[in-house]
Amino acid sequence: MIACELCGEATAGRYLCERHTVRLARQLADLPTLYSEVGECLVPRRAGWGDIVATKSAAGPRSPLNEDVLDTVTWGRAAEVVHLWRVDVQRERWPQHGAPAPAPFAADCRWLAMELEWIADHYPAAGELAREVGELEAMARSVVGDPAPRRQRLGTCVAVSAEGVVCGAVISRLPGQTRVKCQWCQYVYETGLDWIRLQHFQDAAS
């Protein structure tokens, strides 16, 4: 009999119990928002490449936070970890397929979330996946606070591809955020004209 790899609860052969499967789904849904906020909180320090400090701290020239830890709390690091889990899950489930192409962080999180039932039922490393995703969430919340600010939905992306197709992905931002990148087509909204155009087409659509 297989028990939940996180709590040891009997699961009738599943690697994760229902409670931890639901929690993992919630964490995967939250990670892109959390790491967007991490990006707003942390900026490069001028003294050296790769060093970061908290921009929301009023502690003076040096942050009181553990900067060795903060150096690992980045969008890129989280995206790398989640993508590697996607690669491994796909390899286990569809060994005849090649590795998935690089994808946006949010897309990898969504993909894993959509495969959670299979992961909980059939993936021997489900517990380790849940633990690592939980660690990513905990590290991000140590920077942005808990609960993290809720994203504001702005509408749908109005960027047009070279083929003339409108993106249409949902655009949202954190409170006070003035630069937003579409997670689907990567278009960046940051100028006054960008925001006017975005709002104009939302109004026209409504």
Sequence and secondary structure as in RCSB ss.txt:
>XXXX:A:sequence
MIACELCGEATAGRYLCERHTVRLARQLADLPTLYSEVGECLVPRRAGWGDIVATKSAAGPRSPLNEDVLDTVTW
GRAAEVVHLWRVDVQRERWPQHGAPAPAPFAADCRWLAMELEWIADHYPAAGELAREVGELEAMARSVVGDPAPR
RQRLGTCVAVSAEGVVCGAVISRLPGQTRVKCQWCQYVYETGLDWIRLQHFQDAAS
>XXXX:A:secstr
  B TTT  B TT SS HHHHHHHHHHHHHHHHHHHHHHHHEEE TTSTT EEETT  S SS SS HHHHTT SH
HHHHHHHHHHHHHHHHHH TTS       HHHHHHHHHHTHHHHHHH TTHHHHHHHHHHHHHHHHHHH SS   
 EEEEE   B TTS B   EEEE TT   EE TTT  EE SHHHHHHHHHHHHHH 
